[in-house]
Amino acid sequence: MTDHSPTGIVLLEEDNRVRAARSHWRYYGQRRPDFAAQPERGQQSVWDFPRPPRMIWCDKEIRVEHRSRVVARSLRAVRVEETAGAPTYYLPPEDVDETLITYGDVASVCEWKGAAQTLSVRGVAGAGWRYVQMFPAFAELYLWPSFYPGKLDCFVGVEKVIAQPGGFYGGWVTKDLAGPIKGEPGSSAW
């Protein structure tokens, strides 16, 4: 069941299936598990990130490139942090070069954010996504694209990030993170 908000955003109902999906997680950011790495000075543990996820305005320039061409550049990105994962960055649509992007089908559902539509960048299929149907708590991210650093060159400030392990999650791994990070072998039970 969906509802349309006054702003035209398609809102999803948080029904029993959604609550069940949210309840299967073992860690919620209140306590680091014994296997978590101790953060070094200047690092933060992904195990201190909360669940449900939180949105934070990013204070650094976020840039996405494909073959040295800027796909997106923003000083107004939102960083989403969730227990055990590398943060993802969502960019305002007006900070993205839409001429380089084609949108596909709704291909996945996040139990916290909503239903995501795939996007391709100049022949790179599945290079990112955006949410087109939202759970109310994350409605601010409606139509804000995010990109996979395993498929494009993504930067936080001047640092080129690496992809979150495993290929499924879209997290951006930077030097200031301590893990292990969800997606690594053996992490499916986290």
C-alpha positions as CSV (number, residue, x, y, z in Angstrom):
1,M,0.0,0.0,0.0
2,T,1.3,3.4,-0.9
3,D,0.2,6.9,-0.2
4,H,1.0,10.2,-2.0
5,S,2.3,13.0,0.2
6,P,1.3,16.6,-0.5
7,T,4.7,17.0,-2.2
8,G,4.0,14.2,-4.7
9,I,6.4,11.8,-3.1
10,V,5.1,8.2,-3.1
11,L,5.2,7.1,0.5
12,L,5.4,3.4,1.4
13,E,3.5,1.9,4.3
14,E,5.6,0.4,7.1
15,D,3.7,-2.9,7.3
16,N,4.4,-6.2,9.0
17,R,6.8,-7.3,6.2
18,V,8.9,-4.2,6.6
19,R,8.9,-4.5,10.4
20,A,10.0,-8.1,10.0
21,A,12.9,-7.2,7.6
22,R,14.0,-4.5,10.1
23,S,14.0,-6.9,13.0
24,H,16.4,-9.5,11.6
25,W,19.5,-7.3,12.3
26,R,21.7,-8.4,15.2
27,Y,23.6,-5.1,15.7
28,Y,22.2,-1.6,16.2
29,G,25.2,0.6,16.9
30,Q,24.9,0.6,20.7
31,R,27.8,-1.8,21.3
32,R,30.7,-2.9,19.1
33,P,30.9,-6.7,18.7
34,D,34.1,-8.4,19.9
35,F,35.3,-8.8,16.3
36,A,35.1,-5.1,15.5
37,A,38.5,-3.4,14.9
38,Q,39.5,-0.7,17.4
39,P,39.4,2.6,15.6
40,E,42.8,4.4,15.4
41,R,43.1,8.1,16.0
42,G,41.1,10.0,13.4
43,Q,38.9,7.0,12.5
44,Q,35.4,6.1,13.4
45,S,34.0,2.6,13.7
46,V,31.2,1.6,11.4
47,W,29.9,-0.3,14.4
48,D,29.1,3.0,16.1
49,F,26.8,4.0,13.3
50,P,23.1,3.5,14.2
51,R,20.3,1.4,13.0
52,P,17.9,2.7,11.8
53,P,20.3,4.7,9.7
54,R,20.9,8.4,10.1
55,M,21.2,11.2,7.6
56,I,23.9,13.8,8.0
57,W,24.7,16.8,5.8
58,C,28.2,16.3,4.4
59,D,30.7,19.0,5.0
60,K,33.0,18.0,2.2
61,E,32.7,18.2,-1.6
62,I,31.4,15.0,-3.1
63,R,32.4,14.3,-6.7
64,V,31.6,11.4,-9.1
65,E,33.4,11.0,-12.4
66,H,33.3,8.6,-15.3
67,R,36.3,8.6,-17.7
68,S,37.4,12.0,-16.2
69,R,34.0,13.6,-16.9
70,V,32.2,15.0,-13.9
71,V,28.8,13.2,-13.4
72,A,28.0,14.9,-10.1
73,R,29.6,17.4,-7.8
74,S,28.0,18.7,-4.6
75,L,28.7,20.7,-1.5
76,R,25.1,19.8,-0.3
77,A,25.3,15.9,-0.2
78,V,23.7,13.8,2.5
79,R,25.8,11.1,4.1
80,V,23.8,8.1,5.3
81,E,25.4,6.0,8.1
82,E,24.1,2.6,9.1
83,T,25.6,0.0,11.5
84,A,28.3,-2.1,9.9
85,G,28.2,-0.4,6.5
86,A,30.4,2.2,4.9
87,P,28.4,5.5,4.5
88,T,26.5,6.2,1.3
89,Y,26.3,9.7,-0.2
90,Y,23.2,11.1,-1.9
91,L,23.4,14.1,-4.1
92,P,20.7,16.7,-4.9
93,P,19.4,16.1,-8.4
94,E,20.4,19.6,-9.5
95,D,24.0,18.8,-8.7
96,V,24.0,15.8,-11.1
97,D,24.5,16.0,-14.9
98,E,21.3,14.4,-16.0
99,T,22.5,14.3,-19.6
100,L,24.8,11.5,-18.7
101,I,22.2,9.3,-16.9
102,T,19.5,6.9,-18.0
103,Y,17.1,5.5,-15.4
104,G,15.9,1.9,-15.3
105,D,13.4,-0.1,-13.4
106,V,12.8,-0.3,-9.7
107,A,15.1,-3.1,-8.8
108,S,15.5,-3.2,-5.0
109,V,13.9,-2.2,-1.7
110,C,15.7,-0.9,1.4
111,E,13.7,-1.7,4.5
112,W,14.6,1.8,5.8
113,K,14.6,4.1,2.8
114,G,12.3,2.7,0.2
115,A,12.1,1.4,-3.4
116,A,15.2,2.1,-5.6
117,Q,15.4,2.7,-9.3
118,T,18.6,1.8,-11.0
119,L,20.6,4.3,-13.1
120,S,23.2,3.9,-15.7
121,V,26.0,6.4,-16.6
122,R,27.1,6.6,-20.2
123,G,27.0,2.8,-20.8
124,V,27.9,1.7,-17.3
125,A,24.8,-0.3,-16.3
126,G,23.8,-0.3,-12.7
127,A,26.2,2.6,-11.8
128,G,23.9,3.9,-9.1
129,W,20.3,4.3,-7.9
130,R,17.8,6.7,-6.5
131,Y,14.7,6.2,-4.4
132,V,11.4,6.7,-6.1
133,Q,9.1,5.4,-3.4
134,M,10.0,6.3,0.2
135,F,9.4,5.4,3.8
136,P,8.5,8.6,5.6
137,A,11.7,9.0,7.6
138,F,13.8,9.2,4.5
139,A,11.5,11.2,2.2
140,E,14.1,14.0,2.0
141,L,16.2,11.7,-0.2
142,Y,13.4,11.3,-2.8
143,L,15.0,11.2,-6.3
144,W,18.5,12.0,-4.9
145,P,21.0,9.8,-6.8
146,S,23.8,7.8,-5.2
147,F,26.6,6.0,-7.1
148,Y,28.6,2.8,-6.8
149,P,32.3,3.5,-6.3
150,G,33.1,0.1,-7.8
151,K,31.7,1.3,-11.1
152,L,32.6,5.0,-11.2
153,D,35.3,7.2,-9.7
154,C,33.9,8.7,-6.4
155,F,35.6,11.2,-4.2
156,V,35.0,12.6,-0.7
157,G,36.9,15.8,-0.7
158,V,40.2,14.9,-2.4
159,E,40.1,11.2,-1.3
160,K,39.2,8.7,-4.0
161,V,37.0,6.1,-2.2
162,I,36.9,2.3,-2.7
163,A,33.7,0.3,-2.9
164,Q,32.2,-1.4,0.1
165,P,33.0,-5.1,-0.1
166,G,30.7,-7.6,-1.7
167,G,29.2,-5.7,-4.6
168,F,25.6,-5.4,-3.2
169,Y,26.0,-2.4,-0.9
170,G,26.8,1.0,-2.2
171,G,29.0,2.3,0.7
172,W,32.0,4.5,0.1
173,V,35.0,3.3,2.1
174,T,37.4,6.0,3.2
175,K,40.6,5.8,5.2
176,D,38.8,7.2,8.3
177,L,36.7,4.1,8.8
178,A,37.4,1.1,11.0
179,G,35.5,-2.2,10.3
180,P,35.1,-4.9,9.4
181,I,32.5,-3.7,7.0
182,K,29.4,-5.6,6.0
183,G,29.8,-7.3,2.6
184,E,33.0,-9.1,3.4
185,P,32.9,-12.9,3.4
186,G,31.2,-14.2,6.5
187,S,29.2,-11.0,7.1
188,S,25.8,-12.2,6.1
189,A,24.7,-12.9,9.7
190,W,25.5,-9.3,10.8
